[in-house]
Amino acid sequence: MEINWIVLGVMAIVLIALIVFMIKKNQKEKKKLTDLLNNDFKKSDEDEPDFDNVSER
């Protein structure tokens, strides 16, 4: 049984191209998700204390 190097080479090229495509697509999705999560955060209304309404001791 002889190895068909042409078919093996074509399969290797297709496999490498598929892996590169999936990595690039994953990076785009990761960037979109990161931007969405960073921009979707809503701060609470009371970040700073109101010193005018503090009761005296």
PDB file of N, CA, C and O in Angstrom:
ATOM      1  N   MET A   1       0.861  -1.176   0.000  1.00  0.00           N
ATOM      2  CA  MET A   1       0.000   0.000   0.000  1.00  0.00           C
ATOM      3  C   MET A   1       0.901   1.232   0.000  1.00  0.00           C
ATOM      4  O   MET A   1       1.796   1.374   0.833  1.00  0.00           O
ATOM      5  N   GLU A   2       0.641   2.102  -0.947  1.00  0.00           N
ATOM      6  CA  GLU A   2       1.467   3.296  -1.117  1.00  0.00           C
ATOM      7  C   GLU A   2       0.702   4.525  -0.636  1.00  0.00           C
ATOM      8  O   GLU A   2      -0.508   4.633  -0.835  1.00  0.00           O
ATOM      9  N   ILE A   3       1.419   5.446  -0.004  1.00  0.00           N
ATOM     10  CA  ILE A   3       0.792   6.665   0.505  1.00  0.00           C
ATOM     11  C   ILE A   3       0.628   7.648  -0.645  1.00  0.00           C
ATOM     12  O   ILE A   3       1.566   7.907  -1.399  1.00  0.00           O
ATOM     13  N   ASN A   4      -0.569   8.184  -0.762  1.00  0.00           N
ATOM     14  CA  ASN A   4      -0.832   9.181  -1.792  1.00  0.00           C
ATOM     15  C   ASN A   4      -0.520  10.561  -1.188  1.00  0.00           C
ATOM     16  O   ASN A   4      -1.340  11.137  -0.472  1.00  0.00           O
ATOM     17  N   TRP A   5       0.673  11.075  -1.491  1.00  0.00           N
ATOM     18  CA  TRP A   5       1.156  12.302  -0.871  1.00  0.00           C
ATOM     19  C   TRP A   5       0.365  13.530  -1.317  1.00  0.00           C
ATOM     20  O   TRP A   5       0.258  14.495  -0.561  1.00  0.00           O
ATOM     21  N   ILE A   6      -0.173  13.511  -2.491  1.00  0.00           N
ATOM     22  CA  ILE A   6      -0.953  14.661  -2.989  1.00  0.00           C
ATOM     23  C   ILE A   6      -2.233  14.816  -2.167  1.00  0.00           C
ATOM     24  O   ILE A   6      -2.560  15.916  -1.721  1.00  0.00           O
ATOM     25  N   VAL A   7      -2.943  13.731  -1.972  1.00  0.00           N
ATOM     26  CA  VAL A   7      -4.184  13.776  -1.188  1.00  0.00           C
ATOM     27  C   VAL A   7      -3.871  14.145   0.252  1.00  0.00           C
ATOM     28  O   VAL A   7      -4.594  14.938   0.857  1.00  0.00           O
ATOM     29  N   LEU A   8      -2.821  13.592   0.804  1.00  0.00           N
ATOM     30  CA  LEU A   8      -2.426  13.897   2.171  1.00  0.00           C
ATOM     31  C   LEU A   8      -2.049  15.376   2.319  1.00  0.00           C
ATOM     32  O   LEU A   8      -2.397  16.005   3.318  1.00  0.00           O
ATOM     33  N   GLY A   9      -1.345  15.930   1.339  1.00  0.00           N
ATOM     34  CA  GLY A   9      -0.974  17.347   1.350  1.00  0.00           C
ATOM     35  C   GLY A   9      -2.187  18.247   1.263  1.00  0.00           C
ATOM     36  O   GLY A   9      -2.273  19.242   1.983  1.00  0.00           O
ATOM     37  N   VAL A  10      -3.135  17.910   0.385  1.00  0.00           N
ATOM     38  CA  VAL A  10      -4.361  18.703   0.247  1.00  0.00           C
ATOM     39  C   VAL A  10      -5.160  18.660   1.539  1.00  0.00           C
ATOM     40  O   VAL A  10      -5.686  19.683   1.977  1.00  0.00           O
ATOM     41  N   MET A  11      -5.257  17.499   2.146  1.00  0.00           N
ATOM     42  CA  MET A  11      -5.991  17.376   3.417  1.00  0.00           C
ATOM     43  C   MET A  11      -5.327  18.207   4.517  1.00  0.00           C
ATOM     44  O   MET A  11      -6.016  18.844   5.314  1.00  0.00           O
ATOM     45  N   ALA A  12      -4.002  18.204   4.563  1.00  0.00           N
ATOM     46  CA  ALA A  12      -3.284  18.982   5.573  1.00  0.00           C
ATOM     47  C   ALA A  12      -3.514  20.480   5.366  1.00  0.00           C
ATOM     48  O   ALA A  12      -3.724  21.208   6.335  1.00  0.00           O
ATOM     49  N   ILE A  13      -3.477  20.944   4.130  1.00  0.00           N
ATOM     50  CA  ILE A  13      -3.712  22.364   3.834  1.00  0.00           C
ATOM     51  C   ILE A  13      -5.129  22.772   4.216  1.00  0.00           C
ATOM     52  O   ILE A  13      -5.335  23.839   4.795  1.00  0.00           O
ATOM     53  N   VAL A  14      -6.100  21.931   3.895  1.00  0.00           N
ATOM     54  CA  VAL A  14      -7.500  22.233   4.239  1.00  0.00           C
ATOM     55  C   VAL A  14      -7.663  22.261   5.759  1.00  0.00           C
ATOM     56  O   VAL A  14      -8.351  23.134   6.288  1.00  0.00           O
ATOM     57  N   LEU A  15      -7.051  21.338   6.449  1.00  0.00           N
ATOM     58  CA  LEU A  15      -7.149  21.292   7.907  1.00  0.00           C
ATOM     59  C   LEU A  15      -6.531  22.530   8.541  1.00  0.00           C
ATOM     60  O   LEU A  15      -7.113  23.108   9.459  1.00  0.00           O
ATOM     61  N   ILE A  16      -5.364  22.942   8.066  1.00  0.00           N
ATOM     62  CA  ILE A  16      -4.713  24.145   8.600  1.00  0.00           C
ATOM     63  C   ILE A  16      -5.557  25.383   8.312  1.00  0.00           C
ATOM     64  O   ILE A  16      -5.697  26.247   9.177  1.00  0.00           O
ATOM     65  N   ALA A  17      -6.122  25.481   7.103  1.00  0.00           N
ATOM     66  CA  ALA A  17      -6.971  26.622   6.755  1.00  0.00           C
ATOM     67  C   ALA A  17      -8.208  26.670   7.646  1.00  0.00           C
ATOM     68  O   ALA A  17      -8.627  27.749   8.064  1.00  0.00           O
ATOM     69  N   LEU A  18      -8.792  25.518   7.937  1.00  0.00           N
ATOM     70  CA  LEU A  18      -9.971  25.459   8.806  1.00  0.00           C
ATOM     71  C   LEU A  18      -9.626  25.903  10.226  1.00  0.00           C
ATOM     72  O   LEU A  18     -10.397  26.632  10.850  1.00  0.00           O
ATOM     73  N   ILE A  19      -8.496  25.478  10.731  1.00  0.00           N
ATOM     74  CA  ILE A  19      -8.082  25.866  12.085  1.00  0.00           C
ATOM     75  C   ILE A  19      -7.843  27.370  12.161  1.00  0.00           C
ATOM     76  O   ILE A  19      -8.273  28.019  13.114  1.00  0.00           O
ATOM     77  N   VAL A  20      -7.154  27.931  11.157  1.00  0.00           N
ATOM     78  CA  VAL A  20      -6.896  29.374  11.134  1.00  0.00           C
ATOM     79  C   VAL A  20      -8.209  30.150  11.048  1.00  0.00           C
ATOM     80  O   VAL A  20      -8.377  31.156  11.737  1.00  0.00           O
ATOM     81  N   PHE A  21      -9.137  29.693  10.214  1.00  0.00           N
ATOM     82  CA  PHE A  21     -10.444  30.348  10.080  1.00  0.00           C
ATOM     83  C   PHE A  21     -11.194  30.338  11.409  1.00  0.00           C
ATOM     84  O   PHE A  21     -11.768  31.354  11.800  1.00  0.00           O
ATOM     85  N   MET A  22     -11.196  29.216  12.098  1.00  0.00           N
ATOM     86  CA  MET A  22     -11.921  29.113  13.363  1.00  0.00           C
ATOM     87  C   MET A  22     -11.284  29.993  14.442  1.00  0.00           C
ATOM     88  O   MET A  22     -11.999  30.588  15.249  1.00  0.00           O
ATOM     89  N   ILE A  23      -9.961  30.083  14.468  1.00  0.00           N
ATOM     90  CA  ILE A  23      -9.289  30.926  15.457  1.00  0.00           C
ATOM     91  C   ILE A  23      -9.623  32.392  15.206  1.00  0.00           C
ATOM     92  O   ILE A  23      -9.910  33.127  16.150  1.00  0.00           O
ATOM     93  N   LYS A  24      -9.589  32.829  13.948  1.00  0.00           N
ATOM     94  CA  LYS A  24      -9.905  34.233  13.631  1.00  0.00           C
ATOM     95  C   LYS A  24     -11.358  34.557  13.978  1.00  0.00           C
ATOM     96  O   LYS A  24     -11.648  35.620  14.528  1.00  0.00           O
ATOM     97  N   LYS A  25     -12.264  33.642  13.657  1.00  0.00           N
ATOM     98  CA  LYS A  25     -13.681  33.868  13.963  1.00  0.00           C
ATOM     99  C   LYS A  25     -13.892  33.930  15.475  1.00  0.00           C
ATOM    100  O   LYS A  25     -14.672  34.752  15.957  1.00  0.00           O
ATOM    101  N   ASN A  26     -13.214  33.081  16.216  1.00  0.00           N
ATOM    102  CA  ASN A  26     -13.329  33.072  17.665  1.00  0.00           C
ATOM    103  C   ASN A  26     -12.806  34.383  18.260  1.00  0.00           C
ATOM    104  O   ASN A  26     -13.399  34.905  19.204  1.00  0.00           O
ATOM    105  N   GLN A  27     -11.716  34.916  17.727  1.00  0.00           N
ATOM    106  CA  GLN A  27     -11.168  36.173  18.221  1.00  0.00           C
ATOM    107  C   GLN A  27     -12.140  37.331  17.979  1.00  0.00           C
ATOM    108  O   GLN A  27     -12.276  38.212  18.828  1.00  0.00           O
ATOM    109  N   LYS A  28     -12.814  37.334  16.826  1.00  0.00           N
ATOM    110  CA  LYS A  28     -13.801  38.380  16.537  1.00  0.00           C
ATOM    111  C   LYS A  28     -14.970  38.295  17.512  1.00  0.00           C
ATOM    112  O   LYS A  28     -15.421  39.310  18.042  1.00  0.00           O
ATOM    113  N   GLU A  29     -15.456  37.080  17.744  1.00  0.00           N
ATOM    114  CA  GLU A  29     -16.571  36.894  18.673  1.00  0.00           C
ATOM    115  C   GLU A  29     -16.165  37.275  20.096  1.00  0.00           C
ATOM    116  O   GLU A  29     -16.962  37.853  20.835  1.00  0.00           O
ATOM    117  N   LYS A  30     -14.946  36.959  20.477  1.00  0.00           N
ATOM    118  CA  LYS A  30     -14.458  37.305  21.813  1.00  0.00           C
ATOM    119  C   LYS A  30     -14.402  38.819  21.976  1.00  0.00           C
ATOM    120  O   LYS A  30     -14.771  39.344  23.027  1.00  0.00           O
ATOM    121  N   LYS A  31     -13.944  39.521  20.942  1.00  0.00           N
ATOM    122  CA  LYS A  31     -13.867  40.980  20.996  1.00  0.00           C
ATOM    123  C   LYS A  31     -15.274  41.584  21.087  1.00  0.00           C
ATOM    124  O   LYS A  31     -15.493  42.520  21.855  1.00  0.00           O
ATOM    125  N   LYS A  32     -16.220  41.058  20.314  1.00  0.00           N
ATOM    126  CA  LYS A  32     -17.600  41.551  20.369  1.00  0.00           C
ATOM    127  C   LYS A  32     -18.197  41.344  21.764  1.00  0.00           C
ATOM    128  O   LYS A  32     -18.845  42.238  22.308  1.00  0.00           O
ATOM    129  N   LEU A  33     -17.976  40.168  22.330  1.00  0.00           N
ATOM    130  CA  LEU A  33     -18.518  39.874  23.652  1.00  0.00           C
ATOM    131  C   LEU A  33     -17.877  40.760  24.713  1.00  0.00           C
ATOM    132  O   LEU A  33     -18.566  41.248  25.609  1.00  0.00           O
ATOM    133  N   THR A  34     -16.574  40.973  24.622  1.00  0.00           N
ATOM    134  CA  THR A  34     -15.886  41.828  25.579  1.00  0.00           C
ATOM    135  C   THR A  34     -16.407  43.254  25.504  1.00  0.00           C
ATOM    136  O   THR A  34     -16.651  43.881  26.535  1.00  0.00           O
ATOM    137  N   ASP A  35     -16.577  43.769  24.297  1.00  0.00           N
ATOM    138  CA  ASP A  35     -17.116  45.122  24.132  1.00  0.00           C
ATOM    139  C   ASP A  35     -18.548  45.218  24.664  1.00  0.00           C
ATOM    140  O   ASP A  35     -18.913  46.204  25.304  1.00  0.00           O
ATOM    141  N   LEU A  36     -19.347  44.197  24.397  1.00  0.00           N
ATOM    142  CA  LEU A  36     -20.731  44.199  24.876  1.00  0.00           C
ATOM    143  C   LEU A  36     -20.774  44.199  26.398  1.00  0.00           C
ATOM    144  O   LEU A  36     -21.531  44.961  27.000  1.00  0.00           O
ATOM    145  N   LEU A  37     -19.975  43.357  27.015  1.00  0.00           N
ATOM    146  CA  LEU A  37     -20.002  43.276  28.476  1.00  0.00           C
ATOM    147  C   LEU A  37     -19.423  44.529  29.120  1.00  0.00           C
ATOM    148  O   LEU A  37     -19.891  44.943  30.181  1.00  0.00           O
ATOM    149  N   ASN A  38     -18.426  45.138  28.508  1.00  0.00           N
ATOM    150  CA  ASN A  38     -17.845  46.360  29.061  1.00  0.00           C
ATOM    151  C   ASN A  38     -18.780  47.549  28.919  1.00  0.00           C
ATOM    152  O   ASN A  38     -18.808  48.413  29.796  1.00  0.00           O
ATOM    153  N   ASN A  39     -19.540  47.613  27.846  1.00  0.00           N
ATOM    154  CA  ASN A  39     -20.409  48.762  27.606  1.00  0.00           C
ATOM    155  C   ASN A  39     -21.810  48.577  28.171  1.00  0.00           C
ATOM    156  O   ASN A  39     -22.568  49.543  28.254  1.00  0.00           O
ATOM    157  N   ASP A  40     -22.167  47.374  28.554  1.00  0.00           N
ATOM    158  CA  ASP A  40     -23.511  47.097  29.048  1.00  0.00           C
ATOM    159  C   ASP A  40     -23.619  47.312  30.555  1.00  0.00           C
ATOM    160  O   ASP A  40     -24.717  47.233  31.105  1.00  0.00           O
ATOM    161  N   PHE A  41     -22.525  47.576  31.220  1.00  0.00           N
ATOM    162  CA  PHE A  41     -22.516  47.736  32.665  1.00  0.00           C
ATOM    163  C   PHE A  41     -23.169  49.051  33.044  1.00  0.00           C
ATOM    164  O   PHE A  41     -22.793  50.103  32.528  1.00  0.00           O
ATOM    165  N   LYS A  42     -24.128  49.003  33.929  1.00  0.00           N
ATOM    166  CA  LYS A  42     -24.802  50.206  34.393  1.00  0.00           C
ATOM    167  C   LYS A  42     -24.379  50.473  35.829  1.00  0.00           C
ATOM    168  O   LYS A  42     -24.529  49.620  36.704  1.00  0.00           O
ATOM    169  N   LYS A  43     -23.850  51.664  36.057  1.00  0.00           N
ATOM    170  CA  LYS A  43     -23.420  52.020  37.406  1.00  0.00           C
ATOM    171  C   LYS A  43     -24.628  52.303  38.281  1.00  0.00           C
ATOM    172  O   LYS A  43     -25.674  52.733  37.794  1.00  0.00           O
ATOM    173  N   SER A  44     -24.480  52.063  39.555  1.00  0.00           N
ATOM    174  CA  SER A  44     -25.561  52.383  40.479  1.00  0.00           C
ATOM    175  C   SER A  44     -25.630  53.901  40.652  1.00  0.00           C
ATOM    176  O   SER A  44     -24.655  54.611  40.407  1.00  0.00           O
ATOM    177  N   ASP A  45     -26.770  54.370  41.067  1.00  0.00           N
ATOM    178  CA  ASP A  45     -26.979  55.814  41.187  1.00  0.00           C
ATOM    179  C   ASP A  45     -26.194  56.422  42.339  1.00  0.00           C
ATOM    180  O   ASP A  45     -25.857  57.605  42.291  1.00  0.00           O
ATOM    181  N   GLU A  46     -25.897  55.649  43.362  1.00  0.00           N
ATOM    182  CA  GLU A  46     -25.255  56.195  44.552  1.00  0.00           C
ATOM    183  C   GLU A  46     -23.782  55.791  44.620  1.00  0.00           C
ATOM    184  O   GLU A  46     -23.374  55.062  45.524  1.00  0.00           O
ATOM    185  N   ASP A  47     -22.995  56.265  43.669  1.00  0.00           N
ATOM    186  CA  ASP A  47     -21.566  55.989  43.698  1.00  0.00           C
ATOM    187  C   ASP A  47     -20.854  56.882  44.708  1.00  0.00           C
ATOM    188  O   ASP A  47     -19.917  56.449  45.379  1.00  0.00           O
ATOM    189  N   GLU A  48     -21.297  58.112  44.811  1.00  0.00           N
ATOM    190  CA  GLU A  48     -20.677  59.055  45.736  1.00  0.00           C
ATOM    191  C   GLU A  48     -21.635  59.333  46.891  1.00  0.00           C
ATOM    192  O   GLU A  48     -22.839  59.465  46.670  1.00  0.00           O
ATOM    193  N   PRO A  49     -21.131  59.422  48.095  1.00  0.00           N
ATOM    194  CA  PRO A  49     -22.026  59.709  49.225  1.00  0.00           C
ATOM    195  C   PRO A  49     -22.513  61.155  49.177  1.00  0.00           C
ATOM    196  O   PRO A  49     -21.811  62.061  48.726  1.00  0.00           O
ATOM    197  N   ASP A  50     -23.704  61.328  49.645  1.00  0.00           N
ATOM    198  CA  ASP A  50     -24.297  62.664  49.698  1.00  0.00           C
ATOM    199  C   ASP A  50     -24.042  63.237  51.089  1.00  0.00           C
ATOM    200  O   ASP A  50     -24.683  62.824  52.055  1.00  0.00           O
ATOM    201  N   PHE A  51     -23.119  64.176  51.198  1.00  0.00           N
ATOM    202  CA  PHE A  51     -22.723  64.705  52.491  1.00  0.00           C
ATOM    203  C   PHE A  51     -23.742  65.702  53.047  1.00  0.00           C
ATOM    204  O   PHE A  51     -23.680  66.042  54.229  1.00  0.00           O
ATOM    205  N   ASP A  52     -24.660  66.168  52.236  1.00  0.00           N
ATOM    206  CA  ASP A  52     -25.665  67.121  52.725  1.00  0.00           C
ATOM    207  C   ASP A  52     -26.720  66.426  53.593  1.00  0.00           C
ATOM    208  O   ASP A  52     -27.290  67.050  54.487  1.00  0.00           O
ATOM    209  N   ASN A  53     -26.977  65.168  53.341  1.00  0.00           N
ATOM    210  CA  ASN A  53     -28.034  64.451  54.052  1.00  0.00           C
ATOM    211  C   ASN A  53     -27.487  63.557  55.161  1.00  0.00           C
ATOM    212  O   ASN A  53     -28.220  62.709  55.670  1.00  0.00           O
ATOM    213  N   VAL A  54     -26.253  63.714  55.541  1.00  0.00           N
ATOM    214  CA  VAL A  54     -25.678  62.895  56.610  1.00  0.00           C
ATOM    215  C   VAL A  54     -26.120  63.455  57.957  1.00  0.00           C
ATOM    216  O   VAL A  54     -25.991  64.651  58.221  1.00  0.00           O
ATOM    217  N   SER A  55     -26.639  62.577  58.800  1.00  0.00           N
ATOM    218  CA  SER A  55     -27.073  63.044  60.114  1.00  0.00           C
ATOM    219  C   SER A  55     -25.860  63.330  60.997  1.00  0.00           C
ATOM    220  O   SER A  55     -24.832  62.660  60.895  1.00  0.00           O
ATOM    221  N   GLU A  56     -25.995  64.329  61.863  1.00  0.00           N
ATOM    222  CA  GLU A  56     -24.885  64.716  62.741  1.00  0.00           C
ATOM    223  C   GLU A  56     -24.883  63.831  63.964  1.00  0.00           C
ATOM    224  O   GLU A  56     -25.936  63.369  64.403  1.00  0.00           O
ATOM    225  N   ARG A  57     -23.695  63.588  64.527  1.00  0.00           N
ATOM    226  CA  ARG A  57     -23.588  62.736  65.715  1.00  0.00           C
ATOM    227  C   ARG A  57     -23.564  63.543  66.952  1.00  0.00           C
ATOM    228  O   ARG A  57     -23.477  62.990  68.048  1.00  0.00           O
TER     229      ARG A  57
END
